[in-house]
Amino acid sequence: MFRWVFGLDSHSERLTAEFITTLTFTGFHHLNHTVSADMQDYEETTAFLGTWGPFQKMVFILLCTSTVPNGFSAFSVIFLADIPPHHCRIPDSNLSDAWRNASIPLQQVEGKVERVKCSRYNLDAIRNFSRLGFMPHDVNLTDVLTESCADGWVYSKDIYQSTIVSEFDLVCNNNWKQPFTSSIYFLGVLCGSFFSGQLSDRFGRKPVLFATMTLQTLFTFIQVFSPSWEVFSILFFIVGLGQISNYVAAFVLGAELFSGSVRVLYTALGVGLFFAIGYMMLPLIAFFIRDWRMLLVAMSVPGLIYIPLWWFIPESPRWLLSQGRTLEAEQVLRDACKKNKVTAPKIIFKPSEDEGQTCQPNDKHNIWDLVRTRNIRHTTLILFLVWMTLSMGYFGLSLNTSRLHGSPFLNCFISAAIEVPAYVLAWLSLRCGPRRLACSASMLLGGGVLYFIQLVPADLPALSTAFEMLGKFGMAIGTSLMFVYTGEIYPTVLRNSAVGSCAMVSRIGSAVAPYFIHLSIFYKSLPHMILGSLCVLSAVSTLFLPETFRRPLPETIQHMQKRQMLKCPCVSGEEIDDAGVGQENIIQEHWL
């Protein structure tokens, strides 16, 4: 069914499944050389279970839905830390309404007259004018000295009842704390990315999934009682730790439980689409709950629903086998057989002569191999640039939705909804098109439209919003494509280190994104111009990467250092055999 829906040919499906297995079996860090049987043996040994029975359907849905709260958490700061309109508080109740309104200087912003946010006219002078019987129109207020908001601020409640900005006064001299709040969260995500794979490899996929899910839910609820911005930020860092660890654990567990086309569907579309569903639900919930504390309560409640799933989601049999727990792995498969109504063999995993012995690889590789030679170093630096740019753009444009024209709730919903067709288009691009062109085109789309935003007339703000959403669409496609493309470029001995390193660099981009968007206070179009330039630079740089479309995954560094100068099969119409090599003569040359 899945091969028909997505048009998978056996070669594309095999390569994609092989790549995903290589990544997920080791929890996104160093390759595990202690497994007694390879993945192909495991697939053949467990073929009796089938690929899409009641067991797989149940686990597929449960694991996918476990990523929905991640969509809440990742972008909750859009509403938790939004900046409502505000101005200085005027505490003197003896002043008339006319003088109170005149106590705040006015300024022109984008053709509109607004109150200044961080200063007021000297109150002693205003009181003097009021006692002498003057009215505001009798006085040239531009000659009156201004002062800071010594008595705090008054915040508009037209959109929000409260946010952490209005609660903790994160404006004016403290306005640096507002974007820093988002950066702290993404720093937590960065640290979680580093530790989650190692924890999952050591303690198992299932315990880490539920432990981090509990961590995310519990600390989201504890944030409700934050007495200060400092406490809120520390708790937000911990929420970021749990958010990414939960997502990675679910990704790895599903990739190891499923096989064939179901695994490809789950990893390429399933978790991403359900994450987008959670993202789309966030503005709907925030629309009805305008207080930041109650919004956190609402976001933490769904996490409680997943606690009973402990008894329905099994541990990964692959991981159990890698730990020598063969009986437990067999029990998981026998329980699955009962649900699928199939008969399991009496002995599922036959003991191997080498079982219990550690297999030592001939050559030891580490992260420094990514920059050891000129060819690999150039590839790594290009990919670092691309990954960081895409992450900065994706999260920057997502967090910027509250600043766009119109309702922040509608803008956020649209920003989330466009990810659904983006994921589908990315999958189709991976199936039938060259990687370099697809990745380059998505970044040109994402960055190119941002240039046009500054050309949009002030009286057409909706068009500006449409361009920004289109830019987000292109970057969402690019982000999805680069994950697979990066894994196809590097050989097996470096693949996990390479993808993990690129993911870590991308987190730096997401941590910088809030401050990057904050540059608009100096010049409104400055973030779009810089981000557009970075995307165009990344798009051009991608063309210097090797093409991997329908090529076999490289096993060694020597394989990576060669490329096949082959025309796109979907254009030339040539046949590709199982090894990914055309029937015509292929020119081999060193990549220098």
C-alpha positions as CSV (number, residue, x, y, z in Angstrom):
1,M,0.0,0.0,0.0
2,F,2.7,2.5,1.0
3,R,4.7,1.7,-2.2
4,W,1.6,2.6,-4.2
5,V,0.8,5.8,-2.3
6,F,4.3,7.2,-2.5
7,G,5.5,5.6,-5.6
8,L,8.4,3.8,-4.0
9,D,10.5,1.6,-6.1
10,S,12.4,-1.3,-4.5
11,H,15.8,0.4,-4.9
12,S,14.7,3.7,-3.3
13,E,13.0,1.9,-0.5
14,R,16.0,-0.2,0.2
15,L,18.4,2.7,0.3
16,T,16.1,4.8,2.5
17,A,15.4,2.0,4.9
18,E,19.1,1.1,5.1
19,F,20.1,4.7,5.9
20,I,17.4,5.2,8.5
21,T,18.3,1.9,10.2
22,T,22.0,2.9,10.3
23,L,21.1,6.2,12.0
24,T,18.5,5.1,14.4
25,F,19.9,1.8,15.6
26,T,22.7,3.6,17.4
27,G,20.7,6.4,18.9
28,F,22.4,9.0,16.8
29,H,25.9,8.6,18.1
30,H,28.9,6.3,17.6
31,L,28.3,3.0,15.7
32,N,27.7,0.0,18.0
33,H,30.1,-2.8,17.0
34,T,28.8,-5.2,19.7
35,V,25.7,-6.4,17.8
36,S,25.9,-10.1,17.1
37,A,23.7,-10.0,14.0
38,D,23.3,-7.3,11.3
39,M,20.1,-5.6,10.5
40,Q,19.5,-7.7,7.4
41,D,19.6,-10.9,9.5
42,Y,17.1,-9.4,11.9
43,E,14.7,-8.4,9.1
44,E,14.8,-11.9,7.7
45,T,14.5,-13.6,11.1
46,T,11.4,-11.6,12.1
47,A,9.7,-11.6,8.7
48,F,7.0,-14.0,10.1
49,L,5.6,-11.0,12.0
50,G,4.6,-9.1,8.9
51,T,5.0,-5.3,8.4
52,W,1.6,-3.8,8.9
53,G,-0.5,-5.9,11.3
54,P,-2.6,-4.7,14.3
55,F,0.5,-4.6,16.4
56,Q,2.4,-2.2,14.0
57,K,-0.7,-0.1,13.5
58,M,-1.2,0.4,17.2
59,V,2.4,1.2,17.9
60,F,2.6,3.5,14.9
61,I,-0.3,5.6,16.1
62,L,0.8,5.7,19.7
63,L,4.4,6.7,18.9
64,C,3.3,9.3,16.4
65,T,0.8,10.9,18.9
66,S,3.6,11.0,21.5
67,T,5.3,13.7,19.4
68,V,2.2,16.0,19.5
69,P,3.2,17.7,22.9
70,N,6.6,18.4,21.3
71,G,4.8,20.7,18.9
72,F,3.3,22.6,21.9
73,S,6.6,23.0,23.7
74,A,8.9,23.9,20.8
75,F,6.9,27.1,19.9
76,S,5.0,27.9,23.1
77,V,7.4,30.8,23.7
78,I,5.6,32.6,20.8
79,F,2.6,33.2,23.1
80,L,4.3,32.9,26.5
81,A,6.8,35.6,25.8
82,D,5.0,37.8,23.3
83,I,5.4,41.6,23.9
84,P,2.0,43.4,24.3
85,P,1.7,47.1,23.5
86,H,2.8,49.1,26.6
87,H,3.8,52.5,27.8
88,C,5.0,54.1,31.1
89,R,2.7,54.0,34.1
90,I,1.5,57.5,35.3
91,P,0.8,57.0,39.1
92,D,-0.5,60.5,40.0
93,S,-4.2,60.2,40.3
94,N,-4.6,64.0,40.8
95,L,-3.9,64.6,37.1
96,S,-6.8,65.0,34.7
97,D,-7.3,62.4,32.0
98,A,-6.1,65.0,29.4
99,W,-2.8,65.5,31.2
100,R,-2.3,61.7,31.9
101,N,-2.7,61.0,28.2
102,A,-0.4,63.9,27.3
103,S,2.3,62.6,29.7
104,I,3.5,60.0,27.2
105,P,5.5,61.3,24.2
106,L,4.3,60.3,20.7
107,Q,6.3,58.9,17.8
108,Q,5.7,57.8,14.3
109,V,6.2,54.1,13.5
110,E,5.6,52.9,9.9
111,G,3.3,55.8,9.2
112,K,1.3,55.4,12.4
113,V,1.4,57.6,15.5
114,E,2.1,55.6,18.7
115,R,3.0,56.2,22.3
116,V,6.7,56.0,23.2
117,K,7.2,52.7,25.2
118,C,10.2,53.5,27.4
119,S,10.0,57.1,28.5
120,R,7.5,59.8,29.7
121,Y,7.6,63.5,30.2
122,N,9.0,64.7,33.6
123,L,6.1,64.2,36.0
124,D,7.1,67.2,38.2
125,A,6.9,69.5,35.2
126,I,3.5,68.0,34.2
127,R,2.2,68.5,37.7
128,N,3.4,72.1,37.6
129,F,1.5,72.8,34.4
130,S,-1.6,71.2,35.8
131,R,-1.5,73.3,39.1
132,L,-1.1,76.5,37.0
133,G,-4.3,75.6,35.1
134,F,-2.7,75.0,31.8
135,M,-4.1,72.4,29.4
136,P,-1.9,70.2,27.2
137,H,-2.6,72.2,24.1
138,D,-1.4,75.4,25.9
139,V,2.1,74.0,26.4
140,N,4.9,73.0,23.9
141,L,5.5,69.6,25.4
142,T,8.5,68.9,23.1
143,D,10.5,71.3,25.3
144,V,9.8,69.2,28.4
145,L,12.5,66.8,29.6
146,T,11.7,63.1,29.5
147,E,12.5,60.4,32.1
148,S,12.5,56.6,32.3
149,C,9.5,54.6,33.4
150,A,10.3,54.7,37.1
151,D,6.8,53.4,38.1
152,G,6.6,50.5,35.7
153,W,4.5,50.0,32.7
154,V,0.9,49.6,31.6
155,Y,0.3,46.7,29.3
156,S,-2.5,46.4,26.8
157,K,-4.9,43.4,27.3
158,D,-6.4,43.5,23.9
159,I,-4.7,40.3,22.9
160,Y,-3.3,38.7,26.1
161,Q,-4.3,38.8,29.7
162,S,-0.7,38.3,30.6
163,T,2.6,37.0,29.3
164,I,5.9,36.6,31.0
165,V,6.9,40.0,29.5
166,S,4.1,41.8,31.2
167,E,4.5,39.7,34.4
168,F,8.2,40.3,34.8
169,D,8.6,43.6,32.9
170,L,10.9,42.3,30.2
171,V,10.8,45.5,28.3
172,C,13.0,48.6,27.7
173,N,16.2,48.1,29.7
174,N,15.3,44.5,30.2
175,N,14.2,43.8,26.7
176,W,17.2,41.6,26.1
177,K,15.7,39.0,28.3
178,Q,12.7,38.4,26.0
179,P,14.8,36.8,23.1
180,F,17.2,35.3,25.6
181,T,14.3,33.3,27.0
182,S,13.9,31.5,23.7
183,S,17.7,31.0,23.4
184,I,17.8,29.4,26.8
185,Y,15.1,26.9,25.7
186,F,17.1,26.1,22.5
187,L,20.3,25.7,24.6
188,G,18.4,23.0,26.5
189,V,17.4,21.4,23.2
190,L,21.1,21.5,22.2
191,C,22.2,19.7,25.4
192,G,19.3,17.2,25.1
193,S,20.5,16.4,21.5
194,F,23.9,15.6,22.9
195,F,22.8,13.3,25.7
196,S,19.6,11.7,24.4
197,G,21.2,9.2,22.1
198,Q,23.7,8.1,24.7
199,L,21.0,7.7,27.4
200,S,18.9,5.8,24.9
201,D,21.7,3.4,24.0
202,R,22.5,2.8,27.7
203,F,19.1,2.5,29.4
204,G,16.9,1.6,26.5
205,R,14.5,3.4,24.1
206,K,11.3,2.9,26.1
207,P,12.6,4.1,29.6
208,V,14.2,7.2,28.1
209,L,11.0,8.0,26.1
210,F,8.8,7.9,29.1
211,A,11.3,9.5,31.5
212,T,11.8,12.5,29.2
213,M,8.1,12.7,28.5
214,T,7.5,12.9,32.2
215,L,10.4,15.5,32.6
216,Q,8.8,17.7,29.9
217,T,5.3,17.5,31.3
218,L,6.3,17.9,35.0
219,F,8.6,20.9,34.4
220,T,6.1,22.6,32.1
221,F,3.6,22.4,35.0
222,I,6.2,23.6,37.5
223,Q,6.8,26.7,35.4
224,V,3.3,27.9,36.3
225,F,4.6,28.7,39.8
226,S,7.6,30.7,38.6
227,P,8.1,33.7,40.9
228,S,10.7,35.4,38.6
229,W,12.1,35.4,35.1
230,E,15.3,33.7,36.3
231,V,13.4,30.7,37.8
232,F,11.2,30.5,34.7
233,S,14.2,30.4,32.4
234,I,15.9,27.6,34.4
235,L,12.8,25.5,34.2
236,F,12.4,26.3,30.5
237,F,16.0,25.0,29.9
238,I,14.9,21.7,31.5
239,V,11.8,21.5,29.4
240,G,14.0,21.9,26.3
241,L,16.1,19.0,27.5
242,G,13.1,16.8,27.8
243,Q,11.5,17.9,24.6
244,I,14.2,16.9,22.2
245,S,15.1,13.7,24.1
246,N,11.5,12.6,24.0
247,Y,11.3,13.2,20.2
248,V,14.5,11.4,19.5
249,A,13.6,8.4,21.7
250,A,10.3,8.1,19.9
251,F,12.0,8.4,16.5
252,V,14.6,5.7,17.3
253,L,12.1,3.3,18.9
254,G,9.7,3.4,16.0
255,A,12.5,3.0,13.4
256,E,13.7,-0.1,15.2
257,L,10.2,-1.6,15.7
258,F,9.0,-1.2,12.1
259,S,10.5,-2.6,9.0
260,G,10.4,-1.9,5.2
261,S,8.0,0.7,3.9
262,V,6.4,1.2,7.3
263,R,9.7,2.3,8.8
264,V,10.2,4.7,5.9
265,L,6.7,6.1,6.3
266,Y,7.1,6.6,10.1
267,T,10.5,8.3,10.0
268,A,10.0,10.4,6.9
269,L,6.4,11.5,7.4
270,G,4.8,10.1,10.6
271,V,6.6,11.8,13.4
272,G,7.0,15.1,11.4
273,L,3.3,15.3,10.6
274,F,2.2,14.7,14.1
275,F,4.7,17.2,15.4
276,A,3.1,19.7,12.9
277,I,-0.4,18.8,14.3
278,G,0.8,19.7,17.8
279,Y,2.2,22.9,16.4
280,M,-1.2,23.7,14.8
281,M,-3.0,23.0,18.0
282,L,-0.9,25.5,19.9
283,P,-2.4,28.7,18.5
284,L,-5.9,27.2,18.9
285,I,-5.3,26.6,22.6
286,A,-3.6,30.0,23.1
287,F,-6.6,31.7,21.4
288,F,-8.9,30.5,24.1
289,I,-6.4,30.8,27.0
290,R,-4.8,34.3,27.0
291,D,-3.0,34.0,30.4
292,W,0.5,32.5,30.3
293,R,0.2,30.5,33.5
294,M,-3.1,28.8,32.5
295,L,-1.7,28.2,29.0
296,L,1.2,26.2,30.6
297,V,-1.4,24.2,32.6
298,A,-3.2,23.4,29.4
299,M,0.0,22.4,27.7
300,S,1.1,20.0,30.5
301,V,-2.3,18.1,30.7
302,P,-1.8,16.1,27.5
303,G,1.4,14.7,28.8
304,L,-0.6,12.9,31.5
305,I,-2.6,11.0,28.9
306,Y,0.6,9.2,27.7
307,I,1.4,7.6,31.1
308,P,-0.8,4.5,30.5
309,L,0.9,4.0,27.2
310,W,3.8,2.3,29.1
311,W,1.8,-0.9,29.0
312,F,1.1,-0.7,25.2
313,I,4.5,0.5,23.8
314,P,7.1,-2.2,23.9
315,E,10.9,-2.0,24.1
316,S,12.9,-2.3,21.0
317,P,13.8,-5.9,20.3
318,R,16.9,-4.8,18.4
319,W,18.2,-2.9,21.4
320,L,17.4,-5.8,23.7
321,L,19.4,-8.1,21.4
322,S,22.3,-5.6,21.4
323,Q,22.4,-5.9,25.2
324,G,22.3,-9.7,25.1
325,R,18.7,-9.9,26.5
326,T,17.5,-12.4,23.9
327,L,14.7,-13.9,25.9
328,E,13.1,-10.4,26.5
329,A,13.4,-9.6,22.8
330,E,11.7,-12.9,21.9
331,Q,8.9,-12.1,24.4
332,V,8.2,-8.8,22.7
333,L,7.9,-10.5,19.3
334,R,5.7,-13.3,20.7
335,D,3.3,-10.7,22.2
336,A,3.3,-8.9,18.8
337,C,2.5,-12.2,17.1
338,K,-0.6,-12.7,19.3
339,K,-1.8,-9.2,18.3
340,N,-1.2,-10.0,14.6
341,K,-2.6,-13.5,15.0
342,V,0.4,-15.2,13.5
343,T,2.4,-18.1,14.8
344,A,6.0,-17.5,15.9
345,P,8.6,-20.2,15.5
346,K,9.7,-22.0,18.6
347,I,13.1,-20.5,18.5
348,I,13.2,-17.0,17.0
349,F,16.9,-16.1,17.5
350,K,19.3,-18.9,17.0
351,P,22.4,-18.5,19.1
352,S,25.5,-17.5,17.1
353,E,29.0,-18.9,17.6
354,D,30.3,-15.3,18.0
355,E,27.5,-14.2,20.4
356,G,28.7,-12.4,23.4
357,Q,32.0,-11.5,21.7
358,T,32.7,-7.9,20.8
359,C,33.5,-7.3,17.2
360,Q,36.4,-4.9,16.7
361,P,36.3,-2.8,13.6
362,N,39.4,-2.8,11.4
363,D,39.7,1.0,11.5
364,K,38.7,3.3,14.3
365,H,37.1,6.5,13.3
366,N,36.0,9.6,15.3
367,I,34.5,13.0,14.8
368,W,37.9,14.5,13.8
369,D,37.7,12.5,10.5
370,L,35.0,14.9,9.4
371,V,37.7,17.6,8.9
372,R,40.9,15.4,8.5
373,T,41.2,15.6,4.6
374,R,40.5,18.5,2.3
375,N,37.6,16.9,0.5
376,I,35.7,15.8,3.6
377,R,36.5,19.1,5.4
378,H,35.0,21.1,2.5
379,T,31.9,18.9,2.6
380,T,31.5,19.2,6.3
381,L,31.9,23.0,6.4
382,I,29.3,23.4,3.6
383,L,26.9,21.2,5.5
384,F,27.5,23.1,8.7
385,L,26.6,26.3,6.9
386,V,23.5,24.9,5.4
387,W,22.2,23.2,8.5
388,M,22.7,26.3,10.7
389,T,21.1,28.6,8.1
390,L,18.1,26.4,7.7
391,S,17.7,26.0,11.5
392,M,18.1,29.8,12.0
393,G,15.5,30.5,9.3
394,Y,13.0,27.8,10.3
395,F,12.9,28.8,14.0
396,G,13.4,32.5,13.3
397,L,10.5,32.8,11.0
398,S,8.3,30.6,13.3
399,L,9.0,32.7,16.3
400,N,8.4,35.9,14.3
401,T,4.7,35.1,13.6
402,S,3.5,37.2,16.6
403,R,5.2,40.3,15.1
404,L,3.5,39.9,11.7
405,H,0.4,41.9,10.5
406,G,-2.9,40.4,11.6
407,S,-3.8,37.9,14.4
408,P,-0.8,36.2,15.9
409,F,-2.9,33.1,16.4
410,L,-3.9,32.9,12.8
411,N,-0.3,33.6,11.6
412,C,1.0,30.9,13.9
413,F,-1.6,28.4,12.6
414,I,-0.7,29.1,9.0
415,S,3.0,28.8,9.8
416,A,2.3,25.4,11.3
417,A,-0.1,24.2,8.6
418,I,2.3,24.8,5.7
419,E,4.7,22.2,7.2
420,V,2.3,19.4,6.1
421,P,2.6,19.9,2.4
422,A,6.3,20.8,2.9
423,Y,7.0,17.3,4.4
424,V,5.1,15.6,1.6
425,L,6.9,17.6,-1.1
426,A,10.2,16.8,0.5
427,W,9.4,13.1,0.4
428,L,8.4,13.3,-3.2
429,S,11.6,15.2,-4.0
430,L,13.7,12.5,-2.3
431,R,12.0,9.8,-4.4
432,C,12.3,11.2,-7.9
433,G,14.9,14.1,-8.0
434,P,18.6,14.8,-7.6
435,R,19.5,15.8,-4.1
436,R,21.6,18.8,-4.9
437,L,18.9,20.5,-7.1
438,A,16.1,19.8,-4.7
439,C,18.0,21.1,-1.6
440,S,19.3,24.2,-3.6
441,A,15.9,25.0,-5.0
442,S,14.2,24.8,-1.6
443,M,16.7,27.2,0.0
444,L,16.5,29.6,-3.0
445,L,12.7,29.6,-2.5
446,G,13.0,30.1,1.2
447,G,15.6,32.8,1.0
448,G,14.7,34.5,-2.3
449,V,11.2,35.5,-1.3
450,L,12.5,37.2,1.8
451,Y,14.2,39.8,-0.4
452,F,10.8,40.8,-1.8
453,I,9.4,41.6,1.7
454,Q,11.1,44.9,1.8
455,L,9.6,45.9,-1.5
456,V,6.0,45.3,-0.4
457,P,4.1,48.6,0.1
458,A,3.1,49.5,3.6
459,D,-0.6,49.3,2.7
460,L,-0.2,45.6,1.7
461,P,0.9,44.0,4.9
462,A,-0.9,40.7,4.1
463,L,1.4,40.3,1.1
464,S,4.4,40.7,3.3
465,T,3.0,37.9,5.6
466,A,2.4,35.7,2.6
467,F,6.0,36.1,1.5
468,E,7.3,35.2,5.0
469,M,5.1,32.1,5.1
470,L,6.4,31.0,1.7
471,G,9.9,31.5,3.0
472,K,9.1,29.2,5.9
473,F,7.6,26.7,3.5
474,G,10.9,26.5,1.5
475,M,13.0,26.2,4.7
476,A,10.8,23.4,6.1
477,I,11.4,21.5,2.8
478,G,15.1,22.1,3.0
479,T,15.3,21.0,6.6
480,S,13.6,17.7,5.8
481,L,15.7,17.1,2.7
482,M,19.1,17.8,4.4
483,F,18.6,15.2,7.0
484,V,18.5,12.4,4.5
485,Y,21.0,14.0,2.1
486,T,23.6,14.4,4.8
487,G,23.4,10.7,5.7
488,E,23.7,9.6,2.1
489,I,26.9,11.7,1.6
490,Y,29.0,10.3,4.4
491,P,30.2,6.7,4.6
492,T,28.9,4.2,7.2
493,V,32.0,4.7,9.4
494,L,31.3,8.4,9.8
495,R,27.5,8.7,9.1
496,N,26.2,9.0,12.7
497,S,29.0,11.3,13.7
498,A,28.4,13.5,10.7
499,V,24.6,13.8,11.1
500,G,25.0,14.3,14.9
501,S,27.5,17.0,14.4
502,C,25.3,18.8,11.8
503,A,22.4,18.5,14.2
504,M,24.4,20.1,17.0
505,V,25.5,23.0,14.7
506,S,21.9,23.5,13.7
507,R,20.9,23.9,17.4
508,I,23.4,26.8,17.6
509,G,21.4,28.4,14.7
510,S,18.1,27.9,16.6
511,A,19.6,29.4,19.7
512,V,20.7,32.5,17.8
513,A,17.4,32.8,15.9
514,P,15.5,34.8,18.6
515,Y,18.2,37.5,18.6
516,F,18.5,37.4,14.9
517,I,14.9,38.3,14.5
518,H,15.4,41.0,17.2
519,L,17.5,42.9,14.7
520,S,14.3,44.3,13.2
521,I,14.3,47.0,16.0
522,F,17.3,48.6,14.1
523,Y,15.9,48.2,10.6
524,K,12.7,46.3,9.9
525,S,13.9,44.3,6.9
526,L,17.4,43.7,8.2
527,P,16.7,40.1,9.4
528,H,15.0,39.2,6.1
529,M,17.9,40.6,4.1
530,I,20.6,38.8,6.1
531,L,18.7,35.5,6.2
532,G,17.9,35.7,2.5
533,S,21.6,36.2,1.8
534,L,22.6,33.2,3.9
535,C,20.0,31.0,2.2
536,V,21.2,32.0,-1.3
537,L,24.8,31.4,-0.2
538,S,23.9,28.0,1.2
539,A,21.9,27.2,-2.0
540,V,24.9,27.9,-4.2
541,S,27.3,26.0,-1.8
542,T,25.0,22.9,-2.0
543,L,25.8,22.6,-5.7
544,F,29.4,21.8,-4.8
545,L,28.3,18.7,-2.8
546,P,28.4,15.3,-4.4
547,E,25.2,13.9,-5.9
548,T,23.8,10.9,-4.1
549,F,20.5,10.2,-6.0
550,R,20.2,6.5,-6.5
551,R,23.8,5.9,-5.6
552,P,24.7,3.1,-3.1
553,L,25.4,4.4,0.4
554,P,29.2,4.7,0.8
555,E,30.7,2.2,3.3
556,T,34.3,3.6,3.6
557,I,36.0,7.0,3.3
558,Q,37.5,5.8,0.1
559,H,34.1,5.3,-1.4
560,M,33.1,8.8,-0.3
561,Q,36.0,10.4,-2.1
562,K,34.7,9.3,-5.5
563,R,31.6,10.5,-7.2
564,Q,29.7,9.1,-10.2
565,M,29.2,11.6,-13.0
566,L,25.8,10.3,-14.0
567,K,22.8,12.2,-15.5
568,C,19.6,12.2,-13.5
569,P,17.8,8.9,-14.3
570,C,14.4,10.6,-14.3
571,V,15.6,12.9,-17.1
572,S,17.7,10.5,-19.1
573,G,15.5,7.6,-18.7
574,E,18.4,5.1,-18.2
575,E,17.9,2.0,-16.2
576,I,19.4,1.6,-12.7
577,D,20.3,-1.7,-11.3
578,D,20.1,-2.8,-7.7
579,A,23.5,-1.4,-7.0
580,G,22.5,2.1,-8.2
581,V,24.8,2.0,-11.3
582,G,23.5,2.8,-14.8
583,Q,23.8,0.5,-17.7
584,E,25.9,3.1,-19.6
585,N,29.6,3.7,-18.9
586,I,30.0,5.8,-15.8
587,I,32.9,8.1,-15.5
588,Q,34.7,7.8,-12.2
589,E,36.9,10.6,-10.9
590,H,38.4,11.6,-7.6
591,W,36.6,14.4,-5.9
592,L,39.4,17.0,-5.6
